Amino acid sequence: MAMPYRRLSFHLPPGLEDALVAELWLAGTQGVQSLPGDDGRLRVEAYFPAGEGDLGIALPPAVELAADAVLPDADWFAAWRERARPFAVGRTLFVDPREPEEAQEEVPAGRALLRLPARAAFGTGSHESTALALELLEDAGVAGRRVLDVGTGTGVLAFAALLGGARSVVGFDVDAASPFHARDNSALNDLHPWLFAGHLGALRERPLFDLALVNVVPEQILPEMPQLVRLLRPGGEALLSGILAERGRQVLDRMRGLGFVERDRRMAGDWIAFRLGRA
Ligand SMILES: C[S@@+](CC[C@H](N)C(=O)[O-])C[C@H]1O[C@@H](n2cnc3c(N)ncnc32)[C@H](O)[C@@H]1O
């Protein structure tokens, strides 16, 4: 959908990319792209809805804000989509981020197709944090389980859970637009999780779920973890992703304090993800 965007451009040493991207998520970015700069530094562009004032971004040292511009109405994802190609994730998925009317790609044997056109919500599967969550989900096994997808974005993890045979899936997001995107994707893929916009607090505090999928940066979700625990049945599991590796220990300590034990972990780039069991 066309709408005006505010685009912030940053110049930074490549090693700071993940730290900056995590900050941009916290500030509510709707999309980030990284490009090589002319001077050996990286250029990161982040898109926000126009009209929001101070975004409260804490810039890591050595990151320079190079431009802050409002771009007129246009489909800013179109150029990206033109270059986008389908890709395999985990052992069982094949994600196509293009619009449905574009050419169909042959799906490799043994993989299920997920159509997730790159529009606005986060989660085409191309980011390490999504890929790590999908890999952990495959290994955890989801058949027959009742699943909660916290911060559903495009719905990618919810759909993967349904493809894996989950008994039921509820997905929600604090970004009010996300469930609309996820609903479009739901129709496109004929996979139907329950979806809503809001917070964990909207769910009745009963142990309704066997497995929680949480690809949300710790700053945004750790304060709500005690609530999440009350929604998980004893012995239930949580898959936590969206964690910079350097923060992994801190997140684990916090989760241990809530009665979880580590069962598995995955790393990619600067990111880490955990599969935790509720003792
Ligand atoms: C990194 S994206 C993950 C999207 C998708 N689940 C995936 O794995 O690719 C994190 C999502 O969590 C949402 N979010 C952030 N804080 C949240 C919270 N406290 N409760 C629910 N959703 C939250 C964001 O709006 C964003 O859509």
PDBQT file of the ligand as one rigid body, heavy atoms in Angstrom, charges set to zero:
ROOT
HETATM    1  C1  LIG A 301      11.453  -9.273  14.646  1.00  0.00    +0.000 C 
HETATM    2  S1  LIG A 301       9.770  -9.091  14.282  1.00  0.00    +0.000 S 
HETATM    3  C2  LIG A 301       9.296 -10.832  14.096  1.00  0.00    +0.000 C 
HETATM    4  C3  LIG A 301       8.229 -11.101  13.054  1.00  0.00    +0.000 C 
HETATM    5  C4  LIG A 301       8.009 -12.572  12.756  1.00  0.00    +0.000 C 
HETATM    6  N1  LIG A 301       7.416 -13.254  13.889  1.00  0.00    +0.000 N 
HETATM    7  C5  LIG A 301       9.313 -13.251  12.372  1.00  0.00    +0.000 C 
HETATM    8  O1  LIG A 301       9.729 -14.172  13.079  1.00  0.00    +0.000 OA
HETATM    9  O2  LIG A 301       9.918 -12.872  11.371  1.00  0.00    +0.000 OA
HETATM   10  C6  LIG A 301       9.123  -8.667  15.868  1.00  0.00    +0.000 C 
HETATM   11  C7  LIG A 301       7.654  -8.345  15.886  1.00  0.00    +0.000 C 
HETATM   12  O3  LIG A 301       7.254  -8.257  17.244  1.00  0.00    +0.000 OA
HETATM   13  C8  LIG A 301       6.372  -7.175  17.397  1.00  0.00    +0.000 C 
HETATM   14  N2  LIG A 301       6.419  -6.798  18.821  1.00  0.00    +0.000 N 
HETATM   15  C9  LIG A 301       7.323  -6.014  19.455  1.00  0.00    +0.000 A 
HETATM   16  N3  LIG A 301       7.071  -5.980  20.780  1.00  0.00    +0.000 NA
HETATM   17  C10 LIG A 301       5.990  -6.769  21.002  1.00  0.00    +0.000 A 
HETATM   18  C11 LIG A 301       5.259  -7.145  22.170  1.00  0.00    +0.000 A 
HETATM   19  N4  LIG A 301       5.594  -6.714  23.380  1.00  0.00    +0.000 N 
HETATM   20  N5  LIG A 301       4.183  -7.959  22.015  1.00  0.00    +0.000 NA
HETATM   21  C12 LIG A 301       3.839  -8.402  20.794  1.00  0.00    +0.000 A 
HETATM   22  N6  LIG A 301       4.485  -8.083  19.645  1.00  0.00    +0.000 NA
HETATM   23  C13 LIG A 301       5.570  -7.294  19.746  1.00  0.00    +0.000 A 
HETATM   24  C14 LIG A 301       6.853  -6.149  16.405  1.00  0.00    +0.000 C 
HETATM   25  O4  LIG A 301       5.823  -5.248  16.066  1.00  0.00    +0.000 OA
HETATM   26  C15 LIG A 301       7.300  -7.022  15.233  1.00  0.00    +0.000 C 
HETATM   27  O5  LIG A 301       6.270  -7.232  14.295  1.00  0.00    +0.000 OA
ENDROOT
TORSDOF 0
